[in-house]
């Protein structure tokens, strides 16, 4: 069975509390359950990881080498500031999809820059939880998983 690693960055653990007008009222636990069910239905084993620490995210990406077939990453605020995260994605060479709950292209100017996107096969933004489903579907097609 193909394995996906889903990485969520800073403050994603605060979903439902943090700016619900932007991120909605569903919680991180809701997101975690949604990802698990969606991945399982699509024929994937999935592991979810969340950290507010850039170094922990880099470590998790490195640990994915030879252990996961694909990475779905919402680097959150690190999208716009981290060079280390895209460097780690490039280093491991695992296909990756960047996901954002909100549409970063319609937000503040500094949020419109994504360093991570350069290390990913695609970016999905502004679709809420459904963005994760779209990323899983991308991997279903990439790996021809039925």
ZIVEN-V373409 format. One record per pair of residues at least 12 apart in sequence whose ideal C-beta (glycine too) atoms are under 6 Angstrom apart, sorted by the first residue. I is the first residue (numbers start at 0). J is the second residue. D is the distance in whole Angstrom. If there is no record, write none. Layout:
i/j/d
I/J/D
I/J/D
This chain:
i/j/d
0/44/5
1/43/5
1/68/4
1/142/5
1/144/6
2/44/5
2/67/5
2/68/6
3/38/6
3/43/5
3/45/5
3/69/5
4/46/5
4/63/5
4/67/4
4/70/5
5/34/5
5/47/5
5/71/5
6/48/5
6/56/6
6/72/5
7/49/4
7/73/5
8/74/4
8/75/4
8/77/5
9/51/4
9/75/5
9/76/5
10/75/6
11/49/6
11/75/6
12/27/5
12/49/5
14/26/5
14/27/5
21/101/5
22/100/5
31/47/5
33/128/5
34/47/6
34/131/5
37/132/5
37/135/5
38/135/6
41/135/5
41/139/5
42/144/4
53/77/6
53/81/6
56/84/6
57/83/5
57/87/5
60/87/4
60/91/6
61/87/6
63/91/6
63/93/6
64/91/4
69/94/5
69/138/5
70/93/5
70/95/4
71/96/5
71/98/6
71/134/5
72/95/6
72/97/6
73/98/5
74/115/5
78/113/5
78/115/5
79/109/6
79/110/6
79/112/5
84/115/6
85/114/5
85/115/5
85/117/6
85/118/4
88/118/4
89/118/5
94/120/6
95/119/5
96/119/6
96/120/6
96/121/5
96/134/4
96/137/6
97/115/5
97/116/5
97/119/4
97/122/4
98/123/5
98/130/4
98/131/6
98/134/5
99/124/4
100/127/5
102/124/5
102/125/3
103/124/5
